[in-house]
Amino acid sequence: MAQNSKQTSSKVASTAGKTLGSASASGLQKSLAGSALRQAGGGGAQTGAKIESRASRALDNPGSASVTKTLAGSVVSQSNKNR
C-alpha cells in the first residue's frame, strides 16, 4: 500500500469519532468517518479508490450534509493524486 504523509486534523478526527458514535449518521458518513480516523494516527494510511470515489460524489452532491462534506473533504485531500 502507498504511504501517505498527510494526516486528518484533530478537529476532523473529533467529528469523525462523534459520527461513528451517532445512531443517526448515515452509512456513507460512517464510512467516511472510519477512513478519516484511519488516517489520523500518522501511520501513513492511503485512501482507497472506492472510498475516494464515494467521497468525491458526496462533495459534488449539493444535498450532502455539512458533516458529510467535511469528512469527504478530508478523505479526498489525502487521496492518491495519481488516480
OpenMM code with the backbone's topology and positions (N, CA, C; nanometers):
from openmm import Vec3, app, unit

residues = "MET ALA GLN ASN SER LYS GLN THR SER SER LYS VAL ALA SER THR ALA GLY LYS THR LEU GLY SER ALA SER ALA SER GLY LEU GLN LYS SER LEU ALA GLY SER ALA LEU ARG GLN ALA GLY GLY GLY GLY ALA GLN THR GLY ALA LYS ILE GLU SER ARG ALA SER ARG ALA LEU ASP ASN PRO GLY SER ALA SER VAL THR LYS THR LEU ALA GLY SER VAL VAL SER GLN SER ASN LYS ASN ARG".split()
positions = [
    Vec3(0.0842, -0.1172, 0.0000),
    Vec3(0.0000, 0.0000, 0.0000),
    Vec3(0.0888, 0.1237, 0.0000),
    Vec3(0.0465, 0.2271, -0.0703),
    Vec3(0.1222, 0.3512, -0.0767),
    Vec3(0.1190, 0.4220, 0.0583),
    Vec3(0.2243, 0.4928, 0.0873),
    Vec3(0.2312, 0.5693, 0.2115),
    Vec3(0.1763, 0.7095, 0.1890),
    Vec3(0.1196, 0.7669, 0.2922),
    Vec3(0.0593, 0.8987, 0.2863),
    Vec3(0.1180, 0.9823, 0.3986),
    Vec3(0.1764, 1.0957, 0.3656),
    Vec3(0.2366, 1.1812, 0.4676),
    Vec3(0.1350, 1.2765, 0.5302),
    Vec3(0.0150, 1.2833, 0.4753),
    Vec3(-0.0882, 1.3725, 0.5285),
    Vec3(-0.1653, 1.3020, 0.6399),
    Vec3(-0.2195, 1.3829, 0.7317),
    Vec3(-0.2975, 1.3288, 0.8429),
    Vec3(-0.4272, 1.4062, 0.8569),
    Vec3(-0.5279, 1.3387, 0.9077),
    Vec3(-0.6540, 1.4030, 0.9409),
    Vec3(-0.6307, 1.4962, 1.0599),
    Vec3(-0.6849, 1.6176, 1.0533),
    Vec3(-0.6690, 1.7127, 1.1637),
    Vec3(-0.7437, 1.6638, 1.2870),
    Vec3(-0.7056, 1.7160, 1.4015),
    Vec3(-0.7713, 1.6746, 1.5264),
    Vec3(-0.9187, 1.7149, 1.5266),
    Vec3(-0.9513, 1.8266, 1.4641),
    Vec3(-1.0914, 1.8719, 1.4581),
    Vec3(-1.1751, 1.7745, 1.3754),
    Vec3(-1.1234, 1.7349, 1.2592),
    Vec3(-1.1967, 1.6409, 1.1743),
    Vec3(-1.2002, 1.5030, 1.2405),
    Vec3(-1.0930, 1.4641, 1.3061),
    Vec3(-1.0910, 1.3356, 1.3766),
    Vec3(-1.1970, 1.3329, 1.4862),
    Vec3(-1.2141, 1.4445, 1.5556),
    Vec3(-1.3170, 1.4526, 1.6590),
    Vec3(-1.4560, 1.4401, 1.5968),
    Vec3(-1.4774, 1.5087, 1.4856),
    Vec3(-1.6046, 1.4985, 1.4139),
    Vec3(-1.6287, 1.3546, 1.3690),
    Vec3(-1.5239, 1.2897, 1.3203),
    Vec3(-1.5350, 1.1511, 1.2745),
    Vec3(-1.5727, 1.0588, 1.3899),
    Vec3(-1.5106, 1.0783, 1.5051),
    Vec3(-1.5424, 0.9961, 1.6213),
    Vec3(-1.6866, 1.0124, 1.6649),
    Vec3(-1.7345, 1.1355, 1.6656),
    Vec3(-1.8740, 1.1617, 1.7028),
    Vec3(-1.9691, 1.1003, 1.6005),
    Vec3(-1.9290, 1.1058, 1.4730),
    Vec3(-2.0128, 1.0493, 1.3669),
    Vec3(-2.0253, 0.8983, 1.3828),
    Vec3(-1.9151, 0.8319, 1.4126),
    Vec3(-1.9190, 0.6867, 1.4307),
    Vec3(-2.0066, 0.6465, 1.5484),
    Vec3(-2.0141, 0.7323, 1.6489),
    Vec3(-2.0951, 0.7028, 1.7665),
    Vec3(-2.2400, 0.7468, 1.7549),
    Vec3(-2.2740, 0.8101, 1.6443),
    Vec3(-2.4088, 0.8626, 1.6269),
    Vec3(-2.5018, 0.7597, 1.5631),
    Vec3(-2.6153, 0.7388, 1.6264),
    Vec3(-2.7144, 0.6459, 1.5714),
    Vec3(-2.7815, 0.7021, 1.4470),
    Vec3(-2.7776, 0.8347, 1.4314),
    Vec3(-2.8463, 0.8967, 1.3174),
    Vec3(-2.7556, 0.9170, 1.1964),
    Vec3(-2.6282, 0.8870, 1.2086),
    Vec3(-2.5359, 0.9041, 1.0959),
    Vec3(-2.5643, 0.8004, 0.9880),
    Vec3(-2.5501, 0.8417, 0.8631),
    Vec3(-2.5742, 0.7506, 0.7506),
    Vec3(-2.4562, 0.6543, 0.7348),
    Vec3(-2.4780, 0.5522, 0.6559),
    Vec3(-2.3710, 0.4571, 0.6258),
    Vec3(-2.2540, 0.5241, 0.5576),
    Vec3(-2.2826, 0.6164, 0.4655),
    Vec3(-2.1762, 0.6896, 0.3973),
    Vec3(-2.0965, 0.7724, 0.4969),
    Vec3(-2.1653, 0.8425, 0.5862),
    Vec3(-2.0958, 0.9239, 0.6857),
    Vec3(-2.0057, 0.8379, 0.7727),
    Vec3(-2.0529, 0.7212, 0.8122),
    Vec3(-1.9716, 0.6325, 0.8959),
    Vec3(-1.8526, 0.5768, 0.8192),
    Vec3(-1.8705, 0.5479, 0.6906),
    Vec3(-1.7581, 0.5013, 0.6082),
    Vec3(-1.6523, 0.6101, 0.5950),
    Vec3(-1.6970, 0.7325, 0.5681),
    Vec3(-1.6044, 0.8448, 0.5557),
    Vec3(-1.5347, 0.8713, 0.6891),
    Vec3(-1.6100, 0.8621, 0.7984),
    Vec3(-1.5523, 0.8842, 0.9314),
    Vec3(-1.4455, 0.7794, 0.9619),
    Vec3(-1.4742, 0.6559, 0.9289),
    Vec3(-1.3768, 0.5497, 0.9515),
    Vec3(-1.2489, 0.5722, 0.8721),
    Vec3(-1.2639, 0.6134, 0.7483),
    Vec3(-1.1467, 0.6406, 0.6647),
    Vec3(-1.0665, 0.7581, 0.7202),
    Vec3(-1.1370, 0.8629, 0.7610),
    Vec3(-1.0679, 0.9799, 0.8163),
    Vec3(-0.9925, 0.9436, 0.9436),
    Vec3(-1.0538, 0.8634, 1.0294),
    Vec3(-0.9863, 0.8235, 1.1535),
    Vec3(-0.8663, 0.7333, 1.1253),
    Vec3(-0.8772, 0.6490, 1.0257),
    Vec3(-0.7656, 0.5606, 0.9886),
    Vec3(-0.6437, 0.6433, 0.9490),
    Vec3(-0.6680, 0.7618, 0.8959),
    Vec3(-0.5600, 0.8485, 0.8507),
    Vec3(-0.5170, 0.9494, 0.9565),
    Vec3(-0.5751, 0.9404, 1.0749),
    Vec3(-0.5458, 1.0381, 1.1797),
    Vec3(-0.4248, 1.0021, 1.2640),
    Vec3(-0.3880, 0.8770, 1.2678),
    Vec3(-0.2846, 0.8335, 1.3599),
    Vec3(-0.1417, 0.8503, 1.3142),
    Vec3(-0.1212, 0.8992, 1.1954),
    Vec3(0.0146, 0.9179, 1.1473),
    Vec3(0.0787, 0.7916, 1.0943),
    Vec3(-0.0016, 0.6885, 1.0702),
    Vec3(0.0517, 0.5627, 1.0203),
    Vec3(0.0748, 0.5596, 0.8709),
    Vec3(0.0404, 0.6660, 0.8021),
    Vec3(0.0637, 0.6735, 0.6584),
    Vec3(-0.0402, 0.6018, 0.5757),
    Vec3(-0.1620, 0.5831, 0.6290),
    Vec3(-0.2671, 0.5135, 0.5547),
    Vec3(-0.3055, 0.5923, 0.4303),
    Vec3(-0.3309, 0.5208, 0.3226),
    Vec3(-0.3688, 0.5813, 0.1954),
    Vec3(-0.5181, 0.5586, 0.1716),
    Vec3(-0.5884, 0.6607, 0.1244),
    Vec3(-0.7295, 0.6474, 0.0917),
    Vec3(-0.7472, 0.5459, -0.0204),
    Vec3(-0.8408, 0.4534, -0.0044),
    Vec3(-0.8696, 0.3557, -0.1085),
    Vec3(-0.9501, 0.4181, -0.2219),
    Vec3(-0.9421, 0.3583, -0.3401),
    Vec3(-1.0100, 0.4119, -0.4584),
    Vec3(-1.1616, 0.4166, -0.4406),
    Vec3(-1.2182, 0.3143, -0.3763),
    Vec3(-1.3640, 0.3079, -0.3606),
    Vec3(-1.4144, 0.4206, -0.2702),
    Vec3(-1.3516, 0.4385, -0.1546),
    Vec3(-1.3968, 0.5438, -0.0633),
    Vec3(-1.3647, 0.6814, -0.1209),
    Vec3(-1.2559, 0.6911, -0.1955),
    Vec3(-1.2220, 0.8174, -0.2620),
    Vec3(-1.3324, 0.8564, -0.3601),
    Vec3(-1.3817, 0.7605, -0.4353),
    Vec3(-1.4884, 0.7855, -0.5316),
    Vec3(-1.6174, 0.8269, -0.4614),
    Vec3(-1.6499, 0.7562, -0.3532),
    Vec3(-1.7711, 0.7904, -0.2770),
    Vec3(-1.7599, 0.9304, -0.2156),
    Vec3(-1.6428, 0.9641, -0.1658),
    Vec3(-1.6215, 1.0965, -0.1063),
    Vec3(-1.6338, 1.2054, -0.2124),
    Vec3(-1.5791, 1.1802, -0.3293),
    Vec3(-1.5864, 1.2772, -0.4383),
    Vec3(-1.7311, 1.3021, -0.4792),
    Vec3(-1.8092, 1.1952, -0.4888),
    Vec3(-1.9513, 1.2107, -0.5244),
    Vec3(-2.0264, 1.2880, -0.4158),
    Vec3(-1.9922, 1.2639, -0.2899),
    Vec3(-2.0576, 1.3361, -0.1801),
    Vec3(-2.0272, 1.4857, -0.1882),
    Vec3(-1.9042, 1.5191, -0.2238),
    Vec3(-1.8678, 1.6606, -0.2369),
    Vec3(-1.9402, 1.7269, -0.3533),
    Vec3(-1.9657, 1.6507, -0.4584),
    Vec3(-2.0349, 1.7042, -0.5763),
    Vec3(-2.1856, 1.7159, -0.5561),
    Vec3(-2.2386, 1.6477, -0.4547),
    Vec3(-2.3820, 1.6454, -0.4309),
    Vec3(-2.4240, 1.7666, -0.3482),
    Vec3(-2.5038, 1.8570, -0.4064),
    Vec3(-2.5447, 1.9761, -0.3300),
    Vec3(-2.6328, 1.9428, -0.2101),
    Vec3(-2.6889, 1.8229, -0.2053),
    Vec3(-2.7739, 1.7838, -0.0940),
    Vec3(-2.6998, 1.7180, 0.0214),
    Vec3(-2.5695, 1.7011, 0.0078),
    Vec3(-2.4921, 1.6382, 0.1155),
    Vec3(-2.4885, 1.7275, 0.2387),
    Vec3(-2.5012, 1.6659, 0.3548),
    Vec3(-2.4946, 1.7390, 0.4815),
    Vec3(-2.3542, 1.7953, 0.5029),
    Vec3(-2.3433, 1.8985, 0.5837),
    Vec3(-2.2129, 1.9618, 0.6063),
    Vec3(-2.1130, 1.8650, 0.6698),
    Vec3(-2.1586, 1.7781, 0.7599),
    Vec3(-2.0667, 1.6819, 0.8206),
    Vec3(-2.0154, 1.5842, 0.7146),
    Vec3(-2.1002, 1.5464, 0.6212),
    Vec3(-2.0595, 1.4582, 0.5122),
    Vec3(-1.9514, 1.5257, 0.4286),
    Vec3(-1.9727, 1.6526, 0.3975),
    Vec3(-1.8752, 1.7253, 0.3156),
    Vec3(-1.7437, 1.7472, 0.3900),
    Vec3(-1.7504, 1.7702, 0.5191),
    Vec3(-1.6281, 1.7853, 0.5992),
    Vec3(-1.5452, 1.6574, 0.5960),
    Vec3(-1.6110, 1.5457, 0.6216),
    Vec3(-1.5408, 1.4173, 0.6217),
    Vec3(-1.4921, 1.3816, 0.4816),
    Vec3(-1.5759, 1.4043, 0.3818),
    Vec3(-1.5386, 1.3734, 0.2435),
    Vec3(-1.4199, 1.4584, 0.1990),
    Vec3(-1.4185, 1.5848, 0.2366),
    Vec3(-1.3073, 1.6727, 0.2009),
    Vec3(-1.1763, 1.6251, 0.2591),
    Vec3(-1.1811, 1.5791, 0.3827),
    Vec3(-1.0605, 1.5268, 0.4464),
    Vec3(-1.0115, 1.4019, 0.3746),
    Vec3(-1.1044, 1.3122, 0.3438),
    Vec3(-1.0685, 1.1868, 0.2774),
    Vec3(-1.0094, 1.2140, 0.1389),
    Vec3(-1.0742, 1.3003, 0.0622),
    Vec3(-1.0261, 1.3301, -0.0734),
    Vec3(-0.8916, 1.4020, -0.0699),
    Vec3(-0.8717, 1.4872, 0.0279),
    Vec3(-0.7449, 1.5611, 0.0350),
    Vec3(-0.6265, 1.4699, 0.0619),
    Vec3(-0.6548, 1.3506, 0.1119),
    Vec3(-0.5481, 1.2545, 0.1424),
    Vec3(-0.5430, 1.1391, 0.0421),
    Vec3(-0.6098, 1.1594, -0.0706),
    Vec3(-0.6161, 1.0523, -0.1700),
    Vec3(-0.4908, 1.0470, -0.2545),
    Vec3(-0.4818, 0.9418, -0.3333),
    Vec3(-0.3697, 0.9209, -0.4236),
    Vec3(-0.3839, 1.0150, -0.5428),
    Vec3(-0.2970, 1.1129, -0.5566),
    Vec3(-0.3127, 1.2113, -0.6628),
    Vec3(-0.2896, 1.1534, -0.8019),
    Vec3(-0.2374, 1.0321, -0.8113),
    Vec3(-0.2174, 0.9677, -0.9408),
    Vec3(-0.3462, 0.9068, -0.9948),
    Vec3(-0.4526, 0.8974, -0.9090),
    Vec3(-0.5798, 0.8409, -0.9563),
    Vec3(-0.6629, 0.9485, -1.0180),
] * unit.nanometer
topology = app.Topology()
chain = topology.addChain("A")
for resn in residues:
    res = topology.addResidue(resn, chain)
    for name in ("N", "CA", "C"):
        topology.addAtom(name, app.Element.getBySymbol(name[0]), res)
